[in-house]
């Protein structure tokens, strides 16, 4: 039995996302397609995602934006034989974890959780990777810059939203806490209303 013909809006959404240089939100798609109703665009996206479900590429949503990506079980076919792996330092991994679980946070708040100063270079590395961005300023004396994760962070780690971040028990079961277990636990359990009792003997990040 042949598949039913797709609706014109489905074809238009599919073509737009296929040609787009970056993931697109529902509102961006609706505006691009001549002010189509966002509800109709969402329905079209759901239909397209279902159509591509068993295929070699999938339509996925990451941080409220949609794009096509290779099916996870076929990703190995497109990898180069030699991959260049960029490893984060312990300091950068700790800072990324704190931002992900407590965003938006200021540098002072990050340092309060870690118990040591955070160098500007550490934040620069995360911003250069495209995983962290400035997200405005805290409306307190001095108006410090606050930081948050980006849609690229969600996409890199395969998360639809921050609600999909793993818990401590999941990370421990997967053996992923070493060497940043203390930072992750501190990030996830930190209460900003409690006095800081973090041990400051941690090595200063380079």
C-alpha positions as CSV (number, residue, x, y, z in Angstrom):
1,X,0.0,0.0,0.0
2,X,1.5,3.4,-1.1
3,X,2.0,6.2,1.4
4,X,-0.5,9.1,1.3
5,X,0.6,12.2,-0.5
6,X,2.0,14.8,2.0
7,X,0.2,18.0,2.6
8,X,1.6,21.1,0.8
9,X,2.7,22.6,4.1
10,X,4.6,19.5,5.0
11,X,6.5,19.6,1.7
12,X,7.3,23.3,2.3
13,X,8.5,22.7,5.8
14,X,10.6,19.8,4.7
15,X,12.2,21.7,1.9
16,X,12.9,24.7,4.1
17,X,14.6,22.7,6.8
18,X,16.6,20.7,4.2
19,X,18.0,23.9,2.8
20,X,18.4,25.8,6.0
21,X,21.9,26.6,7.2
22,X,20.9,26.3,10.8
23,X,18.1,24.7,12.9
24,X,14.8,26.7,12.8
25,X,12.1,27.3,15.4
26,X,8.4,26.9,14.8
27,X,8.0,30.7,14.7
28,X,10.9,31.1,12.3
29,X,9.4,28.5,10.0
30,X,5.9,30.0,10.1
31,X,7.3,33.5,9.2
32,X,9.5,32.1,6.4
33,X,6.5,30.3,4.9
34,X,4.3,33.4,4.7
35,X,3.0,33.7,8.2
36,X,1.7,30.1,8.4
37,X,-0.1,29.3,11.6
38,X,2.4,27.9,14.2
39,X,-0.1,25.1,15.1
40,X,-0.2,24.0,11.5
41,X,3.7,24.1,11.3
42,X,3.9,22.0,14.5
43,X,1.5,19.4,13.0
44,X,3.6,19.4,9.8
45,X,6.8,18.8,11.8
46,X,5.2,16.0,13.7
47,X,4.1,14.3,10.4
48,X,7.5,14.8,8.9
49,X,9.3,13.4,12.0
50,X,7.1,10.3,11.9
51,X,7.8,9.8,8.2
52,X,11.5,9.9,8.7
53,X,11.5,7.8,11.9
54,X,12.6,4.6,10.3
55,X,14.9,6.2,7.7
56,X,18.5,7.1,7.6
57,X,18.0,10.7,8.6
58,X,15.7,11.9,11.4
59,X,13.9,15.2,12.0
60,X,14.7,16.2,15.6
61,X,14.0,19.1,17.9
62,X,16.9,20.5,20.0
63,X,16.2,23.4,22.3
64,X,13.0,24.4,20.5
65,X,14.7,24.4,17.0
66,X,14.3,21.7,14.4
67,X,16.8,20.1,12.0
68,X,17.6,16.9,10.1
69,X,20.4,14.7,11.4
70,X,21.8,11.2,10.7
71,X,20.0,8.4,12.5
72,X,22.1,7.5,15.6
73,X,22.7,3.9,14.5
74,X,24.2,5.1,11.2
75,X,26.4,7.9,12.5
76,X,29.5,5.6,12.4
77,X,29.2,5.5,8.6
78,X,29.8,9.2,8.3
79,X,32.7,9.6,10.7
80,X,36.2,10.2,9.5
81,X,38.7,7.5,10.2
82,X,40.6,9.8,12.5
83,X,38.6,12.2,14.6
84,X,40.1,15.1,16.5
85,X,38.8,15.0,20.0
86,X,38.8,18.3,22.0
87,X,39.1,17.4,25.6
88,X,37.9,19.9,28.2
89,X,40.1,20.5,31.3
90,X,38.7,19.6,34.7
91,X,38.0,23.2,35.4
92,X,36.1,23.7,32.1
93,X,34.0,20.5,32.7
94,X,33.1,21.7,36.2
95,X,32.1,25.1,35.0
96,X,30.0,23.6,32.1
97,X,28.2,21.3,34.6
98,X,27.4,24.2,37.0
99,X,26.1,26.4,34.2
100,X,24.0,23.5,32.7
101,X,22.3,22.7,36.0
102,X,21.9,26.2,37.4
103,X,21.7,28.6,34.5
104,X,21.7,31.5,34.3
105,X,24.6,31.9,36.7
106,X,27.2,34.6,37.2
107,X,30.9,34.0,37.5
108,X,30.8,34.8,41.2
109,X,28.0,32.2,41.6
110,X,30.1,29.6,39.7
111,X,33.1,30.4,42.0
112,X,30.9,30.0,45.1
113,X,30.0,26.5,44.0
114,X,33.5,25.5,43.0
115,X,35.2,27.1,45.9
116,X,38.0,28.6,43.7
117,X,38.3,31.4,41.2
118,X,37.3,30.8,37.6
119,X,39.6,32.2,35.0
120,X,38.2,34.1,32.1
121,X,40.0,31.6,29.8
122,X,37.9,28.8,31.1
123,X,34.7,30.6,30.1
124,X,36.3,31.6,26.8
125,X,36.9,27.9,26.0
126,X,33.3,27.0,26.6
127,X,32.0,30.0,24.5
128,X,34.4,29.2,21.7
129,X,33.0,25.7,21.7
130,X,29.6,27.2,21.2
131,X,28.2,25.6,24.4
132,X,27.9,28.6,26.6
133,X,26.9,32.2,26.0
134,X,26.3,35.4,27.9
135,X,22.6,35.7,28.8
136,X,22.3,39.2,30.1
137,X,23.2,40.8,33.5
138,X,22.0,40.1,37.0
139,X,20.0,43.0,38.3
140,X,22.1,43.4,41.5
141,X,24.9,45.9,42.4
142,X,27.6,45.7,39.8
143,X,25.2,44.0,37.3
144,X,27.4,41.0,36.7
145,X,27.2,39.1,33.4
146,X,25.3,35.8,33.7
147,X,25.9,32.7,31.5
148,X,23.7,30.0,30.1
149,X,24.0,27.0,27.7
150,X,23.2,27.2,24.0
151,X,21.1,25.1,21.6
152,X,24.5,23.8,20.3
153,X,25.2,22.4,23.8
154,X,21.9,20.5,23.7
155,X,22.5,19.3,20.1
156,X,26.1,18.1,20.9
157,X,24.9,16.0,23.9
158,X,21.7,14.8,22.2
159,X,19.3,16.6,24.6
160,X,15.9,17.9,23.6
161,X,16.0,20.3,26.5
162,X,17.7,20.8,29.9
163,X,15.0,18.6,31.5
164,X,16.8,15.7,29.8
165,X,20.1,16.3,31.8
166,X,21.0,13.1,33.6
167,X,20.8,12.8,37.4
168,X,23.7,11.9,39.7
169,X,22.5,8.2,39.9
170,X,22.4,7.9,36.1
171,X,25.9,9.4,35.7
172,X,27.3,7.2,38.4
173,X,25.7,4.1,36.9
174,X,27.2,4.9,33.5
175,X,30.7,5.4,35.1
176,X,30.8,9.1,33.9
177,X,31.4,10.9,37.1
178,X,35.2,10.5,37.3
179,X,37.0,12.9,37.4
180,X,34.3,15.5,37.9
181,X,32.0,13.8,40.4
182,X,32.5,16.3,43.1
183,X,31.7,19.2,40.8
184,X,28.6,17.6,39.4
185,X,27.2,16.7,42.8
186,X,27.9,20.3,44.0
187,X,26.3,21.7,40.9
188,X,23.2,19.7,41.3
189,X,22.8,20.0,45.0
190,X,23.9,23.6,45.6
191,X,21.4,25.8,47.5
192,X,22.2,29.5,46.9
193,X,20.4,30.4,50.1
194,X,22.7,28.3,52.3
195,X,26.2,29.6,53.4
196,X,29.0,28.4,51.2
197,X,31.0,25.6,52.9
198,X,32.9,24.4,49.8
199,X,36.4,23.4,50.4
200,X,38.7,25.8,48.6
201,X,41.7,23.5,48.3
202,X,40.8,22.5,44.7
203,X,43.5,23.3,42.2
204,X,43.3,26.7,40.6
205,X,42.2,26.3,36.9
206,X,44.7,27.2,34.3
